[in-house]
Amino acid sequence: MKIGILVNEGPYQHQASDSAYLFCRAAIAKGHEVSRVFFYHDGVYNSNDLTEPPQDDRNIVQRWSKLAAEHNVDLVVCVAAALRRGIKDNVLAPGFRISGLGQLVEIGIEADRVVTFGD
C-alpha cells in the first residue's frame, strides 16, 4: 500500500510528529511504501536543522532525516507555512525540501491512503 503522511504540528509541542514518525517506521516495516511526508502549519518546524534538543532527549529532526535517507521518503515542507515561520532553504535539515501545496495534492491523488497527524 502506498501511504502519504501530513504532519501539522511541531516536533516538541505536540505528540503528532512522534506519532507520525513511529507510524511511518511501522508501515515501512510491514512492507508498505511511505512515499511522501508533507509538513504543513507548525509541522514545518520538523525541518529546522537549527533545532538542538538536550542530549537526553530525542532529536525528532534527525529522525526524519534518517528516515528519508534510509527509505527514500520525500520530506516536503510547505513553502508558505515555512516562510511565515522563518524557515528557508538555508536552515533545512538533510532530506527536507521546500515546495508548494501541489505536492500535498499530488500525494492525495497517488497514494492509497493519506494519514494526517495533528490539527
ZAPASE-908942 format. One record per atom (N, C-alpha, C): residue number from 1; atom name; x, y, z. Coordinates in Angstrom, 1 decimal. Atoms other than C-alpha are relative to their C-alpha. Example, Ala and Ser with C-alpha at 12.3 -4.5 7.8 and 13.67 -1.06 7.14 Angstrom:
<vomis>
<vomi k="1" a="N" c1="0.9" c2="-1.2" c3="0.0"/>
<vomi k="1" a="CA" c1="12.3" c2="-4.5" c3="7.8"/>
<vomi k="1" a="C" c1="0.9" c2="1.2" c3="0.0"/>
<vomi k="2" a="N" c1="-0.9" c2="-1.1" c3="0.0"/>
<vomi k="2" a="CA" c1="13.7" c2="-1.1" c3="7.1"/>
<vomi k="2" a="C" c1="-0.8" c2="1.1" c3="0.8"/>
</vomis>
This chain:
<vomis>
<vomi k="1" a="N" c1="0.8" c2="-1.2" c3="0.0"/>
<vomi k="1" a="CA" c1="0.0" c2="0.0" c3="0.0"/>
<vomi k="1" a="C" c1="0.9" c2="1.2" c3="0.0"/>
<vomi k="2" a="N" c1="-0.8" c2="-1.3" c3="0.1"/>
<vomi k="2" a="CA" c1="1.3" c2="3.5" c3="-0.9"/>
<vomi k="2" a="C" c1="-0.7" c2="1.0" c3="1.0"/>
<vomi k="3" a="N" c1="0.6" c2="-0.9" c3="-1.1"/>
<vomi k="3" a="CA" c1="0.8" c2="5.9" c3="2.1"/>
<vomi k="3" a="C" c1="0.7" c2="1.4" c3="-0.1"/>
<vomi k="4" a="N" c1="-0.4" c2="-1.4" c3="-0.1"/>
<vomi k="4" a="CA" c1="1.1" c2="9.7" c3="2.2"/>
<vomi k="4" a="C" c1="-0.3" c2="0.4" c3="1.5"/>
<vomi k="5" a="N" c1="0.1" c2="-0.5" c3="-1.3"/>
<vomi k="5" a="CA" c1="1.6" c2="11.5" c3="5.5"/>
<vomi k="5" a="C" c1="-0.1" c2="1.5" c3="0.0"/>
<vomi k="6" a="N" c1="0.1" c2="-1.4" c3="-0.2"/>
<vomi k="6" a="CA" c1="0.5" c2="15.0" c3="6.6"/>
<vomi k="6" a="C" c1="0.3" c2="0.3" c3="1.4"/>
<vomi k="7" a="N" c1="-0.3" c2="-0.4" c3="-1.4"/>
<vomi k="7" a="CA" c1="2.1" c2="16.5" c3="9.7"/>
<vomi k="7" a="C" c1="-0.2" c2="1.5" c3="0.2"/>
<vomi k="8" a="N" c1="0.5" c2="-1.4" c3="-0.3"/>
<vomi k="8" a="CA" c1="0.5" c2="19.7" c3="11.1"/>
<vomi k="8" a="C" c1="0.6" c2="0.6" c3="1.2"/>
<vomi k="9" a="N" c1="-0.5" c2="-0.5" c3="-1.3"/>
<vomi k="9" a="CA" c1="2.3" c2="20.1" c3="14.4"/>
<vomi k="9" a="C" c1="1.5" c2="-0.1" c3="0.1"/>
<vomi k="10" a="N" c1="-1.5" c2="-0.1" c3="-0.3"/>
<vomi k="10" a="CA" c1="5.8" c2="21.0" c3="15.6"/>
<vomi k="10" a="C" c1="0.5" c2="-1.2" c3="0.7"/>
<vomi k="11" a="N" c1="-0.6" c2="1.2" c3="-0.5"/>
<vomi k="11" a="CA" c1="8.2" c2="18.4" c3="16.9"/>
<vomi k="11" a="C" c1="0.0" c2="-0.1" c3="1.5"/>
<vomi k="12" a="N" c1="-0.1" c2="0.1" c3="-1.4"/>
<vomi k="12" a="CA" c1="8.1" c2="19.3" c3="20.6"/>
<vomi k="12" a="C" c1="-1.2" c2="0.5" c3="0.8"/>
<vomi k="13" a="N" c1="1.2" c2="-0.6" c3="-0.6"/>
<vomi k="13" a="CA" c1="4.8" c2="21.0" c3="21.3"/>
<vomi k="13" a="C" c1="-1.2" c2="-1.0" c3="0.1"/>
<vomi k="14" a="N" c1="1.1" c2="0.8" c3="0.2"/>
<vomi k="14" a="CA" c1="2.6" c2="18.1" c3="20.4"/>
<vomi k="14" a="C" c1="0.5" c2="-1.4" c3="-0.3"/>
<vomi k="15" a="N" c1="-0.4" c2="1.3" c3="0.3"/>
<vomi k="15" a="CA" c1="2.8" c2="14.3" c3="20.0"/>
<vomi k="15" a="C" c1="-0.1" c2="-0.4" c3="-1.4"/>
<vomi k="16" a="N" c1="0.3" c2="0.4" c3="1.4"/>
<vomi k="16" a="CA" c1="1.8" c2="14.4" c3="16.4"/>
<vomi k="16" a="C" c1="1.2" c2="-0.4" c3="-0.8"/>
<vomi k="17" a="N" c1="-1.2" c2="0.3" c3="0.8"/>
<vomi k="17" a="CA" c1="5.3" c2="14.4" c3="15.0"/>
<vomi k="17" a="C" c1="0.6" c2="-1.3" c3="0.4"/>
<vomi k="18" a="N" c1="-0.4" c2="1.3" c3="-0.5"/>
<vomi k="18" a="CA" c1="6.4" c2="11.5" c3="17.2"/>
<vomi k="18" a="C" c1="-0.9" c2="-1.1" c3="-0.6"/>
<vomi k="19" a="N" c1="0.9" c2="1.0" c3="0.5"/>
<vomi k="19" a="CA" c1="3.3" c2="9.6" c3="16.2"/>
<vomi k="19" a="C" c1="0.1" c2="-0.3" c3="-1.5"/>
<vomi k="20" a="N" c1="-0.1" c2="0.1" c3="1.5"/>
<vomi k="20" a="CA" c1="3.7" c2="10.3" c3="12.5"/>
<vomi k="20" a="C" c1="1.3" c2="-0.8" c3="-0.3"/>
<vomi k="21" a="N" c1="-1.3" c2="0.7" c3="0.3"/>
<vomi k="21" a="CA" c1="7.4" c2="9.2" c3="12.6"/>
<vomi k="21" a="C" c1="-0.2" c2="-1.5" c3="0.4"/>
<vomi k="22" a="N" c1="0.1" c2="1.4" c3="-0.4"/>
<vomi k="22" a="CA" c1="6.6" c2="6.0" c3="14.5"/>
<vomi k="22" a="C" c1="-1.0" c2="-0.8" c3="-0.9"/>
<vomi k="23" a="N" c1="0.9" c2="0.6" c3="1.0"/>
<vomi k="23" a="CA" c1="3.7" c2="5.3" c3="12.1"/>
<vomi k="23" a="C" c1="0.7" c2="-0.3" c3="-1.3"/>
<vomi k="24" a="N" c1="-0.8" c2="0.2" c3="1.2"/>
<vomi k="24" a="CA" c1="6.0" c2="5.7" c3="9.2"/>
<vomi k="24" a="C" c1="0.9" c2="-1.2" c3="0.1"/>
<vomi k="25" a="N" c1="-0.9" c2="1.1" c3="-0.3"/>
<vomi k="25" a="CA" c1="8.5" c2="3.3" c3="10.7"/>
<vomi k="25" a="C" c1="-0.7" c2="-1.4" c3="0.0"/>
<vomi k="26" a="N" c1="0.7" c2="1.2" c3="-0.1"/>
<vomi k="26" a="CA" c1="5.9" c2="0.7" c3="11.4"/>
<vomi k="26" a="C" c1="-0.6" c2="-0.4" c3="-1.3"/>
<vomi k="27" a="N" c1="0.5" c2="0.3" c3="1.3"/>
<vomi k="27" a="CA" c1="4.3" c2="1.0" c3="8.0"/>
<vomi k="27" a="C" c1="1.1" c2="-0.6" c3="-1.0"/>
<vomi k="28" a="N" c1="-1.1" c2="0.4" c3="0.9"/>
<vomi k="28" a="CA" c1="7.6" c2="0.6" c3="6.2"/>
<vomi k="28" a="C" c1="0.5" c2="-1.5" c3="0.5"/>
<vomi k="29" a="N" c1="-0.4" c2="1.3" c3="-0.5"/>
<vomi k="29" a="CA" c1="8.5" c2="-2.4" c3="8.5"/>
<vomi k="29" a="C" c1="-1.0" c2="-1.1" c3="-0.5"/>
<vomi k="30" a="N" c1="1.0" c2="1.0" c3="0.4"/>
<vomi k="30" a="CA" c1="5.2" c2="-4.1" c3="7.4"/>
<vomi k="30" a="C" c1="0.0" c2="-0.1" c3="-1.6"/>
<vomi k="31" a="N" c1="-0.1" c2="0.1" c3="1.5"/>
<vomi k="31" a="CA" c1="6.2" c2="-3.6" c3="3.7"/>
<vomi k="31" a="C" c1="-0.8" c2="1.0" c3="-0.8"/>
<vomi k="32" a="N" c1="0.8" c2="-1.1" c3="0.7"/>
<vomi k="32" a="CA" c1="4.1" c2="-0.5" c3="2.9"/>
<vomi k="32" a="C" c1="1.0" c2="1.0" c3="-0.5"/>
<vomi k="33" a="N" c1="-0.9" c2="-1.1" c3="0.5"/>
<vomi k="33" a="CA" c1="5.6" c2="2.4" c3="0.9"/>
<vomi k="33" a="C" c1="-0.5" c2="1.3" c3="0.6"/>
<vomi k="34" a="N" c1="0.3" c2="-1.4" c3="-0.4"/>
<vomi k="34" a="CA" c1="5.6" c2="5.8" c3="2.6"/>
<vomi k="34" a="C" c1="0.8" c2="0.9" c3="-1.0"/>
<vomi k="35" a="N" c1="-0.6" c2="-0.7" c3="1.1"/>
<vomi k="35" a="CA" c1="6.3" c2="7.9" c3="-0.5"/>
<vomi k="35" a="C" c1="0.3" c2="1.5" c3="0.4"/>
<vomi k="36" a="N" c1="-0.2" c2="-1.4" c3="-0.3"/>
<vomi k="36" a="CA" c1="6.0" c2="11.4" c3="1.0"/>
<vomi k="36" a="C" c1="-0.6" c2="0.4" c3="1.3"/>
<vomi k="37" a="N" c1="0.5" c2="-0.6" c3="-1.2"/>
<vomi k="37" a="CA" c1="5.6" c2="13.2" c3="4.3"/>
<vomi k="37" a="C" c1="-0.1" c2="1.5" c3="-0.3"/>
<vomi k="38" a="N" c1="0.2" c2="-1.4" c3="0.2"/>
<vomi k="38" a="CA" c1="4.2" c2="16.7" c3="3.9"/>
<vomi k="38" a="C" c1="-0.2" c2="0.7" c3="1.3"/>
<vomi k="39" a="N" c1="0.0" c2="-0.8" c3="-1.3"/>
<vomi k="39" a="CA" c1="4.8" c2="19.2" c3="6.7"/>
<vomi k="39" a="C" c1="-0.7" c2="1.3" c3="-0.3"/>
<vomi k="40" a="N" c1="0.9" c2="-1.2" c3="0.2"/>
<vomi k="40" a="CA" c1="2.2" c2="22.0" c3="7.0"/>
<vomi k="40" a="C" c1="-0.2" c2="0.6" c3="1.3"/>
<vomi k="41" a="N" c1="0.2" c2="-0.8" c3="-1.2"/>
<vomi k="41" a="CA" c1="1.3" c2="24.7" c3="9.5"/>
<vomi k="41" a="C" c1="1.3" c2="-0.1" c3="0.9"/>
<vomi k="42" a="N" c1="-1.2" c2="0.1" c3="-0.9"/>
<vomi k="42" a="CA" c1="3.6" c2="24.3" c3="12.6"/>
<vomi k="42" a="C" c1="0.8" c2="-1.2" c3="-0.2"/>
<vomi k="43" a="N" c1="-0.8" c2="1.1" c3="0.4"/>
<vomi k="43" a="CA" c1="4.7" c2="21.0" c3="11.2"/>
<vomi k="43" a="C" c1="1.3" c2="0.3" c3="-0.7"/>
<vomi k="44" a="N" c1="-1.2" c2="-0.4" c3="0.7"/>
<vomi k="44" a="CA" c1="7.3" c2="22.9" c3="9.2"/>
<vomi k="44" a="C" c1="1.2" c2="0.0" c3="0.9"/>
<vomi k="45" a="N" c1="-1.1" c2="-0.1" c3="-1.0"/>
<vomi k="45" a="CA" c1="9.3" c2="23.2" c3="12.4"/>
<vomi k="45" a="C" c1="0.8" c2="-1.3" c3="0.1"/>
<vomi k="46" a="N" c1="-0.7" c2="1.3" c3="0.0"/>
<vomi k="46" a="CA" c1="10.2" c2="19.5" c3="12.0"/>
<vomi k="46" a="C" c1="1.2" c2="0.0" c3="-0.9"/>
<vomi k="47" a="N" c1="-1.1" c2="0.0" c3="1.0"/>
<vomi k="47" a="CA" c1="12.6" c2="20.5" c3="9.2"/>
<vomi k="47" a="C" c1="1.2" c2="0.9" c3="0.4"/>
<vomi k="48" a="N" c1="-0.9" c2="-1.0" c3="-0.4"/>
<vomi k="48" a="CA" c1="14.6" c2="23.1" c3="11.1"/>
<vomi k="48" a="C" c1="1.3" c2="-0.7" c3="0.5"/>
<vomi k="49" a="N" c1="-1.3" c2="0.5" c3="-0.4"/>
<vomi k="49" a="CA" c1="18.3" c2="22.0" c3="11.3"/>
<vomi k="49" a="C" c1="0.6" c2="0.7" c3="1.1"/>
<vomi k="50" a="N" c1="-0.6" c2="-0.8" c3="-1.1"/>
<vomi k="50" a="CA" c1="19.0" c2="24.6" c3="13.9"/>
<vomi k="50" a="C" c1="-0.5" c2="-0.5" c3="1.4"/>
<vomi k="51" a="N" c1="0.5" c2="0.5" c3="-1.2"/>
<vomi k="51" a="CA" c1="17.0" c2="22.6" c3="16.5"/>
<vomi k="51" a="C" c1="1.0" c2="-0.8" c3="0.7"/>
<vomi k="52" a="N" c1="-1.0" c2="0.7" c3="-0.8"/>
<vomi k="52" a="CA" c1="19.2" c2="21.4" c3="19.3"/>
<vomi k="52" a="C" c1="-0.7" c2="-0.5" c3="1.4"/>
<vomi k="53" a="N" c1="0.6" c2="0.5" c3="-1.2"/>
<vomi k="53" a="CA" c1="17.3" c2="19.3" c3="21.9"/>
<vomi k="53" a="C" c1="1.1" c2="-0.4" c3="1.0"/>
<vomi k="54" a="N" c1="-1.0" c2="0.4" c3="-1.0"/>
<vomi k="54" a="CA" c1="19.0" c2="18.4" c3="25.2"/>
<vomi k="54" a="C" c1="0.5" c2="-1.4" c3="-0.4"/>
<vomi k="55" a="N" c1="-0.6" c2="1.2" c3="0.3"/>
<vomi k="55" a="CA" c1="21.3" c2="15.4" c3="24.9"/>
<vomi k="55" a="C" c1="-0.8" c2="-1.3" c3="0.4"/>
<vomi k="56" a="N" c1="0.8" c2="1.2" c3="-0.5"/>
<vomi k="56" a="CA" c1="19.0" c2="13.1" c3="26.9"/>
<vomi k="56" a="C" c1="-1.4" c2="0.0" c3="-0.6"/>
<vomi k="57" a="N" c1="1.3" c2="0.0" c3="0.7"/>
<vomi k="57" a="CA" c1="16.0" c2="13.9" c3="24.6"/>
<vomi k="57" a="C" c1="0.2" c2="-0.5" c3="-1.4"/>
<vomi k="58" a="N" c1="0.0" c2="0.4" c3="1.4"/>
<vomi k="58" a="CA" c1="15.1" c2="12.6" c3="21.2"/>
<vomi k="58" a="C" c1="0.2" c2="1.2" c3="-0.9"/>
<vomi k="59" a="N" c1="-0.2" c2="-1.1" c3="1.1"/>
<vomi k="59" a="CA" c1="16.1" c2="14.6" c3="18.1"/>
<vomi k="59" a="C" c1="-0.9" c2="-0.4" c3="-1.1"/>
<vomi k="60" a="N" c1="1.0" c2="0.4" c3="1.0"/>
<vomi k="60" a="CA" c1="13.0" c2="14.4" c3="16.0"/>
<vomi k="60" a="C" c1="0.4" c2="0.4" c3="-1.4"/>
<vomi k="61" a="N" c1="-0.4" c2="-0.4" c3="1.3"/>
<vomi k="61" a="CA" c1="14.5" c2="16.4" c3="13.2"/>
<vomi k="61" a="C" c1="1.0" c2="-1.0" c3="-0.6"/>
<vomi k="62" a="N" c1="-1.0" c2="1.0" c3="0.4"/>
<vomi k="62" a="CA" c1="17.4" c2="13.9" c3="12.9"/>
<vomi k="62" a="C" c1="-0.7" c2="-1.3" c3="-0.4"/>
<vomi k="63" a="N" c1="0.8" c2="1.3" c3="0.3"/>
<vomi k="63" a="CA" c1="14.9" c2="11.0" c3="13.0"/>
<vomi k="63" a="C" c1="-0.6" c2="0.1" c3="-1.4"/>
<vomi k="64" a="N" c1="0.6" c2="-0.2" c3="1.3"/>
<vomi k="64" a="CA" c1="13.1" c2="12.4" c3="10.0"/>
<vomi k="64" a="C" c1="1.0" c2="-0.1" c3="-1.1"/>
<vomi k="65" a="N" c1="-1.0" c2="0.0" c3="1.0"/>
<vomi k="65" a="CA" c1="16.3" c2="13.0" c3="8.1"/>
<vomi k="65" a="C" c1="0.5" c2="-1.5" c3="-0.3"/>
<vomi k="66" a="N" c1="-0.5" c2="1.4" c3="0.1"/>
<vomi k="66" a="CA" c1="17.5" c2="9.4" c3="8.8"/>
<vomi k="66" a="C" c1="-1.1" c2="-0.9" c3="-0.7"/>
<vomi k="67" a="N" c1="1.0" c2="0.7" c3="0.7"/>
<vomi k="67" a="CA" c1="14.1" c2="8.0" c3="7.7"/>
<vomi k="67" a="C" c1="0.0" c2="0.3" c3="-1.5"/>
<vomi k="68" a="N" c1="-0.1" c2="-0.4" c3="1.4"/>
<vomi k="68" a="CA" c1="14.4" c2="9.9" c3="4.4"/>
<vomi k="68" a="C" c1="1.2" c2="-0.7" c3="-0.7"/>
<vomi k="69" a="N" c1="-1.2" c2="0.6" c3="0.6"/>
<vomi k="69" a="CA" c1="17.9" c2="8.6" c3="3.8"/>
<vomi k="69" a="C" c1="-0.1" c2="-1.5" c3="-0.1"/>
<vomi k="70" a="N" c1="0.1" c2="1.5" c3="0.0"/>
<vomi k="70" a="CA" c1="17.2" c2="5.0" c3="4.7"/>
<vomi k="70" a="C" c1="-1.0" c2="-0.6" c3="-0.9"/>
<vomi k="71" a="N" c1="1.1" c2="0.6" c3="0.7"/>
<vomi k="71" a="CA" c1="13.9" c2="4.6" c3="2.9"/>
<vomi k="71" a="C" c1="-0.5" c2="0.8" c3="-1.1"/>
<vomi k="72" a="N" c1="0.4" c2="-0.8" c3="1.1"/>
<vomi k="72" a="CA" c1="13.8" c2="7.2" c3="0.2"/>
<vomi k="72" a="C" c1="-1.3" c2="0.7" c3="0.1"/>
<vomi k="73" a="N" c1="1.3" c2="-0.7" c3="-0.3"/>
<vomi k="73" a="CA" c1="10.9" c2="9.1" c3="1.8"/>
<vomi k="73" a="C" c1="0.2" c2="1.5" c3="-0.4"/>
<vomi k="74" a="N" c1="-0.1" c2="-1.4" c3="0.4"/>
<vomi k="74" a="CA" c1="10.3" c2="12.5" c3="0.3"/>
<vomi k="74" a="C" c1="-0.6" c2="0.9" c3="1.1"/>
<vomi k="75" a="N" c1="0.4" c2="-0.9" c3="-1.1"/>
<vomi k="75" a="CA" c1="10.1" c2="15.1" c3="3.1"/>
<vomi k="75" a="C" c1="-0.2" c2="1.4" c3="-0.6"/>
<vomi k="76" a="N" c1="0.3" c2="-1.3" c3="0.6"/>
<vomi k="76" a="CA" c1="8.3" c2="18.2" c3="1.8"/>
<vomi k="76" a="C" c1="-0.6" c2="0.9" c3="1.0"/>
<vomi k="77" a="N" c1="0.4" c2="-1.1" c3="-0.9"/>
<vomi k="77" a="CA" c1="7.9" c2="21.4" c3="3.7"/>
<vomi k="77" a="C" c1="-0.8" c2="1.1" c3="-0.8"/>
<vomi k="78" a="N" c1="0.8" c2="-1.0" c3="0.6"/>
<vomi k="78" a="CA" c1="5.1" c2="23.8" c3="2.7"/>
<vomi k="78" a="C" c1="0.7" c2="1.4" c3="-0.1"/>
<vomi k="79" a="N" c1="-0.7" c2="-1.3" c3="0.2"/>
<vomi k="79" a="CA" c1="6.7" c2="27.0" c3="1.3"/>
<vomi k="79" a="C" c1="-0.7" c2="1.1" c3="0.8"/>
<vomi k="80" a="N" c1="0.7" c2="-1.1" c3="-0.7"/>
<vomi k="80" a="CA" c1="4.0" c2="29.4" c3="2.6"/>
<vomi k="80" a="C" c1="0.1" c2="-0.1" c3="1.5"/>
<vomi k="81" a="N" c1="0.0" c2="0.2" c3="-1.5"/>
<vomi k="81" a="CA" c1="3.9" c2="27.9" c3="6.1"/>
<vomi k="81" a="C" c1="1.4" c2="0.2" c3="0.5"/>
<vomi k="82" a="N" c1="-1.4" c2="-0.2" c3="-0.4"/>
<vomi k="82" a="CA" c1="7.7" c2="27.8" c3="6.2"/>
<vomi k="82" a="C" c1="0.5" c2="1.4" c3="0.1"/>
<vomi k="83" a="N" c1="-0.4" c2="-1.4" c3="0.0"/>
<vomi k="83" a="CA" c1="8.3" c2="31.4" c3="5.2"/>
<vomi k="83" a="C" c1="-0.7" c2="0.8" c3="1.1"/>
<vomi k="84" a="N" c1="0.7" c2="-0.7" c3="-1.1"/>
<vomi k="84" a="CA" c1="5.7" c2="32.6" c3="7.7"/>
<vomi k="84" a="C" c1="0.7" c2="-0.3" c3="1.3"/>
<vomi k="85" a="N" c1="-0.7" c2="0.3" c3="-1.3"/>
<vomi k="85" a="CA" c1="7.8" c2="30.9" c3="10.4"/>
<vomi k="85" a="C" c1="1.5" c2="0.1" c3="-0.1"/>
<vomi k="86" a="N" c1="-1.4" c2="-0.3" c3="0.1"/>
<vomi k="86" a="CA" c1="11.2" c2="32.0" c3="9.2"/>
<vomi k="86" a="C" c1="0.9" c2="-1.2" c3="-0.4"/>
<vomi k="87" a="N" c1="-0.7" c2="1.1" c3="0.5"/>
<vomi k="87" a="CA" c1="12.2" c2="28.7" c3="7.7"/>
<vomi k="87" a="C" c1="0.3" c2="0.1" c3="-1.5"/>
<vomi k="88" a="N" c1="-0.4" c2="-0.1" c3="1.4"/>
<vomi k="88" a="CA" c1="14.1" c2="28.9" c3="4.4"/>
<vomi k="88" a="C" c1="1.0" c2="-1.2" c3="-0.3"/>
<vomi k="89" a="N" c1="-0.9" c2="1.1" c3="0.4"/>
<vomi k="89" a="CA" c1="16.4" c2="26.5" c3="2.5"/>
<vomi k="89" a="C" c1="1.2" c2="-0.1" c3="0.8"/>
<vomi k="90" a="N" c1="-1.3" c2="0.1" c3="-0.7"/>
<vomi k="90" a="CA" c1="19.5" c2="27.5" c3="4.5"/>
<vomi k="90" a="C" c1="-0.1" c2="-0.6" c3="1.4"/>
<vomi k="91" a="N" c1="0.2" c2="0.7" c3="-1.3"/>
<vomi k="91" a="CA" c1="18.0" c2="26.0" c3="7.7"/>
<vomi k="91" a="C" c1="-0.6" c2="-1.4" c3="-0.1"/>
<vomi k="92" a="N" c1="0.6" c2="1.3" c3="0.1"/>
<vomi k="92" a="CA" c1="16.6" c2="22.8" c3="6.3"/>
<vomi k="92" a="C" c1="0.9" c2="-1.1" c3="0.4"/>
<vomi k="93" a="N" c1="-0.7" c2="1.1" c3="-0.3"/>
<vomi k="93" a="CA" c1="17.8" c2="19.6" c3="7.7"/>
<vomi k="93" a="C" c1="0.2" c2="-0.9" c3="-1.2"/>
<vomi k="94" a="N" c1="-0.1" c2="0.9" c3="1.1"/>
<vomi k="94" a="CA" c1="19.1" c2="16.9" c3="5.3"/>
<vomi k="94" a="C" c1="-1.2" c2="-0.8" c3="-0.3"/>
<vomi k="95" a="N" c1="1.1" c2="0.9" c3="0.4"/>
<vomi k="95" a="CA" c1="16.4" c2="15.1" c3="3.4"/>
<vomi k="95" a="C" c1="-1.3" c2="0.8" c3="-0.2"/>
<vomi k="96" a="N" c1="1.2" c2="-0.8" c3="0.2"/>
<vomi k="96" a="CA" c1="13.9" c2="18.0" c3="3.5"/>
<vomi k="96" a="C" c1="0.1" c2="0.9" c3="-1.2"/>
<vomi k="97" a="N" c1="0.0" c2="-0.9" c3="1.0"/>
<vomi k="97" a="CA" c1="12.9" c2="20.2" c3="0.7"/>
<vomi k="97" a="C" c1="-1.3" c2="0.9" c3="0.1"/>
<vomi k="98" a="N" c1="1.1" c2="-0.9" c3="0.0"/>
<vomi k="98" a="CA" c1="10.6" c2="23.2" c3="0.3"/>
<vomi k="98" a="C" c1="-0.8" c2="0.0" c3="-1.3"/>
<vomi k="99" a="N" c1="0.8" c2="0.0" c3="1.2"/>
<vomi k="99" a="CA" c1="7.7" c2="23.1" c3="-2.2"/>
<vomi k="99" a="C" c1="-1.4" c2="0.5" c3="0.4"/>
<vomi k="100" a="N" c1="1.3" c2="-0.5" c3="-0.2"/>
<vomi k="100" a="CA" c1="4.1" c2="24.1" c3="-2.6"/>
<vomi k="100" a="C" c1="-1.1" c2="-1.1" c3="0.3"/>
<vomi k="101" a="N" c1="1.1" c2="0.9" c3="-0.4"/>
<vomi k="101" a="CA" c1="0.7" c2="22.6" c3="-1.7"/>
<vomi k="101" a="C" c1="-0.3" c2="-1.0" c3="-1.2"/>
<vomi k="102" a="N" c1="0.2" c2="1.0" c3="1.1"/>
<vomi k="102" a="CA" c1="0.7" c2="20.9" c3="-5.1"/>
<vomi k="102" a="C" c1="0.5" c2="-1.4" c3="0.3"/>
<vomi k="103" a="N" c1="-0.6" c2="1.3" c3="-0.5"/>
<vomi k="103" a="CA" c1="2.9" c2="18.2" c3="-3.5"/>
<vomi k="103" a="C" c1="-1.0" c2="-0.7" c3="0.9"/>
<vomi k="104" a="N" c1="1.0" c2="0.7" c3="-0.8"/>
<vomi k="104" a="CA" c1="0.2" c2="17.5" c3="-1.0"/>
<vomi k="104" a="C" c1="-1.2" c2="-0.5" c3="-0.8"/>
<vomi k="105" a="N" c1="1.1" c2="0.5" c3="0.9"/>
<vomi k="105" a="CA" c1="-2.5" c2="17.3" c3="-3.7"/>
<vomi k="105" a="C" c1="0.5" c2="-1.2" c3="-0.8"/>
<vomi k="106" a="N" c1="-0.5" c2="1.1" c3="0.7"/>
<vomi k="106" a="CA" c1="-0.3" c2="15.0" c3="-5.7"/>
<vomi k="106" a="C" c1="0.0" c2="-1.3" c3="0.8"/>
<vomi k="107" a="N" c1="0.0" c2="1.2" c3="-0.8"/>
<vomi k="107" a="CA" c1="0.2" c2="12.6" c3="-2.9"/>
<vomi k="107" a="C" c1="-1.4" c2="-0.5" c3="0.3"/>
<vomi k="108" a="N" c1="1.4" c2="0.4" c3="-0.2"/>
<vomi k="108" a="CA" c1="-3.5" c2="12.7" c3="-2.2"/>
<vomi k="108" a="C" c1="-0.6" c2="-0.8" c3="-1.2"/>
<vomi k="109" a="N" c1="0.5" c2="0.7" c3="1.2"/>
<vomi k="109" a="CA" c1="-4.1" c2="11.5" c3="-5.8"/>
<vomi k="109" a="C" c1="0.8" c2="-1.3" c3="-0.2"/>
<vomi k="110" a="N" c1="-0.8" c2="1.2" c3="0.3"/>
<vomi k="110" a="CA" c1="-1.2" c2="9.0" c3="-6.0"/>
<vomi k="110" a="C" c1="-0.1" c2="-1.1" c3="1.1"/>
<vomi k="111" a="N" c1="-0.1" c2="0.9" c3="-1.1"/>
<vomi k="111" a="CA" c1="-1.4" c2="7.4" c3="-2.5"/>
<vomi k="111" a="C" c1="-1.4" c2="-0.8" c3="0.2"/>
<vomi k="112" a="N" c1="1.2" c2="0.7" c3="-0.3"/>
<vomi k="112" a="CA" c1="-3.9" c2="4.7" c3="-1.5"/>
<vomi k="112" a="C" c1="-0.6" c2="0.6" c3="1.3"/>
<vomi k="113" a="N" c1="0.5" c2="-0.6" c3="-1.2"/>
<vomi k="113" a="CA" c1="-4.2" c2="6.4" c3="1.9"/>
<vomi k="113" a="C" c1="0.9" c2="1.2" c3="0.3"/>
<vomi k="114" a="N" c1="-0.7" c2="-1.1" c3="-0.6"/>
<vomi k="114" a="CA" c1="-3.2" c2="9.8" c3="3.4"/>
<vomi k="114" a="C" c1="-0.4" c2="0.1" c3="1.4"/>
<vomi k="115" a="N" c1="0.3" c2="0.0" c3="-1.4"/>
<vomi k="115" a="CA" c1="-2.9" c2="9.9" c3="7.1"/>
<vomi k="115" a="C" c1="0.5" c2="1.3" c3="0.6"/>
<vomi k="116" a="N" c1="-0.3" c2="-1.3" c3="-0.6"/>
<vomi k="116" a="CA" c1="-3.0" c2="13.2" c3="9.0"/>
<vomi k="116" a="C" c1="0.3" c2="-0.1" c3="1.5"/>
<vomi k="117" a="N" c1="-0.4" c2="-0.1" c3="-1.4"/>
<vomi k="117" a="CA" c1="-1.2" c2="13.9" c3="12.3"/>
<vomi k="117" a="C" c1="0.0" c2="1.4" c3="0.5"/>
<vomi k="118" a="N" c1="0.2" c2="-1.4" c3="-0.5"/>
<vomi k="118" a="CA" c1="-2.2" c2="17.0" c3="14.3"/>
<vomi k="118" a="C" c1="-1.2" c2="0.7" c3="-0.6"/>
<vomi k="119" a="N" c1="1.2" c2="-0.7" c3="0.5"/>
<vomi k="119" a="CA" c1="-4.9" c2="19.5" c3="13.9"/>
<vomi k="119" a="C" c1="0.1" c2="0.7" c3="-1.3"/>
</vomis>
